[in-house]
Amino acid sequence: MVISSPDVSVQAPLEKSVASIRWLAAPTSAAWVDQAIARPIEVLIDHAHCERKAAGAAVQLMFRYLCEPGLGEALSPLAREELEHFEQVLEVLKSRGRYLEPLPSPGYGADLAKQVRRPEPQRMLDSFLVAGLIEARSHERMALLAEHSPDPQLRDLYGALLASEARHFGLYWVLCEERWPRSVIVPRLEELAAHEAQILTGELKRPEDVRMHSVGVVTG
């Protein structure tokens, strides 16, 4: 995996084009796209939960590193924007007669969180990189839904969120670069990205379990 500043390119494995982000070790599969398109409500509800969790993660980092210079100024606007996205997704759900509901989690975020090392400053670095990887995967999959969903309202929703989602994983990259040299960042990002791809490797057993971060990547 080649690491540079955040960048998005397009490639076409299988029968559909998918967005490939350089943070990611493996692109999302066409199978995931088909599953997500077939179950738009499940993905919308899960997406709302993801935006809520992303806002919470940013606030948690602000409180954990309360006196870290520049961190609050960077993460406070990000948390607000995640909550705005949460509200946008809720509005779409309500327009379809649904609201936020509990959904079984695929365990993606929890599994990535287990990879964060506990001693500082490694914990801070890993926390930024894990948050950035989650944002990068979310951006990639929203781009796929914006391109391939047959529903105009959903295409508009996901398309409208792309620019800010790209800023989010870009922000976590900047937070890393401001504090560590690339010789430290890149090898650790490669390790975490490989693990992130491994988490998403496999096949979905039940169609109703499709989520924004459910299994479905192209490996090999």
C-alpha positions as a printed NumPy array, in Angstrom:
array([[  0.   ,   0.   ,   0.   ],
       [  1.357,   3.394,  -1.004],
       [  0.693,   6.073,   1.59 ],
       [  0.482,   9.72 ,   0.682],
       [ -1.782,  12.555,   1.686],
       [ -5.419,  11.439,   1.382],
       [ -6.388,  10.851,  -2.234],
       [ -9.252,   9.21 ,  -4.066],
       [ -8.952,   7.356,  -7.368],
       [-11.367,   5.079,  -9.195],
       [-10.745,   1.532, -10.339],
       [-13.067,  -1.208, -11.601],
       [-12.727,  -4.692, -10.094],
       [-15.501,  -7.157, -10.975],
       [-18.452,  -5.637, -12.785],
       [-18.746,  -2.316, -10.934],
       [-16.4  ,   0.603, -10.434],
       [-15.452,   1.231,  -6.832],
       [-13.697,   4.122,  -5.119],
       [-10.237,   3.256,  -3.824],
       [ -8.719,   5.381,  -1.086],
       [ -5.019,   5.144,  -0.41 ],
       [ -5.547,   4.685,   3.312],
       [ -7.292,   1.378,   2.572],
       [ -5.509,  -1.902,   1.911],
       [ -8.42 ,  -3.44 ,  -0.041],
       [-11.329,  -1.911,  -1.983],
       [-14.943,  -2.688,  -1.257],
       [-16.44 ,  -5.484,  -3.348],
       [-19.313,  -5.325,  -5.806],
       [-21.1  ,  -7.862,  -3.593],
       [-21.26 ,  -5.327,  -0.738],
       [-22.656,  -2.693,  -3.108],
       [-25.415,  -5.058,  -4.242],
       [-26.23 ,  -6.023,  -0.637],
       [-26.371,  -2.404,   0.518],
       [-28.562,  -1.318,  -2.389],
       [-30.958,  -4.189,  -1.666],
       [-31.336,  -3.164,   2.011],
       [-31.342,   0.663,   2.022],
       [-33.187,   1.08 ,   5.344],
       [-30.771,  -1.149,   7.269],
       [-27.839,   0.783,   5.813],
       [-29.469,   4.145,   6.584],
       [-30.152,   3.216,  10.205],
       [-26.622,   1.908,  10.598],
       [-25.269,   5.033,   8.901],
       [-27.04 ,   7.192,  11.479],
       [-25.434,   5.155,  14.254],
       [-22.039,   5.549,  12.553],
       [-22.354,   9.347,  12.422],
       [-23.359,   9.417,  16.082],
       [-20.396,   7.219,  17.046],
       [-17.977,   9.311,  14.96 ],
       [-19.061,  12.453,  16.794],
       [-18.634,  10.659,  20.105],
       [-15.172,   9.416,  19.151],
       [-14.008,  12.953,  18.323],
       [-15.346,  14.296,  21.631],
       [-13.743,  11.406,  23.521],
       [-10.348,  12.259,  22.028],
       [-10.812,  15.917,  22.986],
       [-11.443,  14.924,  26.599],
       [ -8.684,  12.309,  26.731],
       [ -6.104,  14.805,  25.427],
       [ -7.643,  17.909,  26.97 ],
       [ -4.452,  19.971,  26.962],
       [ -3.016,  18.778,  23.628],
       [ -2.322,  21.95 ,  21.589],
       [ -4.551,  22.359,  18.557],
       [ -6.586,  19.218,  19.117],
       [ -9.765,  20.796,  20.444],
       [ -9.786,  23.358,  17.64 ],
       [ -9.559,  20.558,  15.078],
       [-11.939,  18.01 ,  16.572],
       [-14.745,  20.241,  17.853],
       [-15.869,  21.305,  14.346],
       [-15.544,  17.697,  13.182],
       [-17.829,  16.482,  15.981],
       [-20.412,  19.145,  15.134],
       [-20.34 ,  18.184,  11.47 ],
       [-20.778,  14.495,  12.301],
       [-23.869,  15.397,  14.343],
       [-25.193,  17.449,  11.421],
       [-24.785,  14.369,   9.232],
       [-26.57 ,  12.32 ,  11.887],
       [-29.494,  14.745,  11.697],
       [-29.536,  14.602,   7.886],
       [-29.739,  10.818,   7.894],
       [-32.486,  10.914,  10.528],
       [-34.502,  13.257,   8.305],
       [-34.277,  10.8  ,   5.415],
       [-35.314,   7.954,   7.701],
       [-38.275,   9.938,   9.024],
       [-39.367,  10.781,   5.469],
       [-39.624,   7.022,   4.934],
       [-41.638,   6.395,   8.079],
       [-38.72 ,   5.053,  10.116],
       [-36.484,   6.314,  12.9  ],
       [-33.341,   5.295,  14.709],
       [-33.56 ,   1.686,  15.859],
       [-31.119,  -0.68 ,  17.582],
       [-29.191,  -2.837,  15.134],
       [-26.717,  -5.63 ,  15.845],
       [-23.232,  -4.268,  15.171],
       [-20.852,  -6.038,  12.785],
       [-18.108,  -5.484,  15.379],
       [-15.956,  -3.527,  12.936],
       [-15.226,  -0.506,  15.131],
       [-14.742,  -2.565,  18.284],
       [-12.289,  -4.864,  16.53 ],
       [-10.265,  -1.929,  15.232],
       [-10.276,  -0.324,  18.678],
       [ -8.619,  -3.45 ,  20.087],
       [ -5.588,  -2.702,  17.922],
       [ -4.914,   0.613,  19.674],
       [ -1.808,   0.298,  21.818],
       [ -2.196,   1.457,  25.423],
       [  1.104,   3.232,  26.23 ],
       [  1.408,   6.864,  25.16 ],
       [  2.231,   8.355,  22.704],
       [  1.454,   5.2  ,  20.675],
       [ -2.117,   5.301,  21.931],
       [ -2.664,   8.76 ,  20.484],
       [ -1.166,   7.817,  17.124],
       [ -3.194,   4.621,  16.855],
       [ -6.371,   6.41 ,  17.915],
       [ -5.943,   8.971,  15.127],
       [ -5.147,   6.287,  12.565],
       [ -8.048,   4.048,  13.529],
       [-10.454,   6.992,  13.398],
       [ -9.026,   7.947,  10.012],
       [ -9.389,   4.421,   8.648],
       [-13.04 ,   4.291,   9.699],
       [-13.66 ,   7.649,   8.023],
       [-11.836,   6.503,   4.894],
       [-13.909,   3.326,   4.604],
       [-17.106,   5.293,   5.221],
       [-16.148,   7.775,   2.498],
       [-15.362,   4.974,   0.051],
       [-18.683,   3.224,   0.633],
       [-20.722,   6.425,   0.506],
       [-19.095,   7.169,  -2.851],
       [-20.196,   3.756,  -4.088],
       [-23.758,   4.318,  -2.912],
       [-23.806,   7.804,  -4.443],
       [-22.769,   6.237,  -7.746],
       [-24.781,   3.026,  -7.807],
       [-27.944,   3.474,  -5.731],
       [-31.096,   3.442,  -7.891],
       [-32.768,   5.778,  -5.365],
       [-32.319,   9.486,  -6.291],
       [-32.801,  10.666,  -2.701],
       [-30.067,   8.337,  -1.453],
       [-27.724,   9.255,  -4.29 ],
       [-28.172,  12.895,  -3.347],
       [-27.681,  12.2  ,   0.371],
       [-24.474,  10.236,  -0.021],
       [-23.134,  12.533,  -2.721],
       [-23.698,  15.578,  -0.506],
       [-21.724,  14.013,   2.348],
       [-18.634,  13.039,   0.354],
       [-16.625,  16.27 ,   0.535],
       [-16.94 ,  16.598,   4.293],
       [-16.236,  12.89 ,   4.838],
       [-13.024,  13.263,   2.828],
       [-12.038,  16.205,   5.042],
       [-12.577,  14.051,   8.104],
       [-10.072,  11.345,   7.272],
       [ -7.778,  14.051,   5.921],
       [ -7.952,  15.818,   9.283],
       [ -6.824,  12.705,  11.153],
       [ -3.895,  12.404,   8.731],
       [ -2.904,  16.006,   9.457],
       [ -3.136,  15.424,  13.211],
       [ -0.657,  12.57 ,  12.784],
       [  1.72 ,  14.493,  10.523],
       [  1.826,  17.413,  12.94 ],
       [  3.083,  15.095,  15.69 ],
       [  5.103,  12.268,  14.093],
       [  7.374,  11.78 ,  11.075],
       [  6.082,   9.684,   8.194],
       [  8.673,   7.059,   9.043],
       [  6.611,   6.41 ,  12.184],
       [  3.128,   6.964,  10.737],
       [  3.286,   4.947,   7.524],
       [  4.389,   1.538,   8.868],
       [  1.759,   1.678,  11.605],
       [ -0.937,   2.775,   9.164],
       [ -0.045,  -0.12 ,   6.887],
       [ -0.391,  -2.569,   9.79 ],
       [ -3.75 ,  -1.162,  10.836],
       [ -5.034,  -0.962,   7.256],
       [ -4.147,  -4.619,   6.697],
       [ -6.083,  -5.532,   9.83 ],
       [ -9.025,  -3.377,   8.738],
       [ -9.166,  -5.25 ,   5.42 ],
       [ -8.983,  -8.578,   7.25 ],
       [-11.97 ,  -7.61 ,   9.405],
       [-14.001,  -7.006,   6.246],
       [-12.909, -10.215,   4.5  ],
       [-15.534, -12.915,   4.084],
       [-19.13 , -13.276,   2.992],
       [-22.302, -11.967,   4.579],
       [-24.312, -14.866,   5.998],
       [-27.652, -13.059,   6.269],
       [-28.794, -10.303,   3.86 ],
       [-30.411,  -8.332,   6.7  ],
       [-27.017,  -7.982,   8.409],
       [-25.625,  -5.604,   5.78 ],
       [-24.14 ,  -2.508,   7.389],
       [-22.004,   0.439,   6.357],
       [-19.018,  -1.539,   7.648],
       [-20.104,  -5.138,   7.058],
       [-17.856,  -7.639,   5.285],
       [-17.161,  -7.202,   1.598],
       [-13.726,  -6.331,   0.183],
       [-11.695,  -7.467,  -2.818],
       [ -8.582,  -9.312,  -1.643],
       [ -5.632, -10.873,  -3.437]])
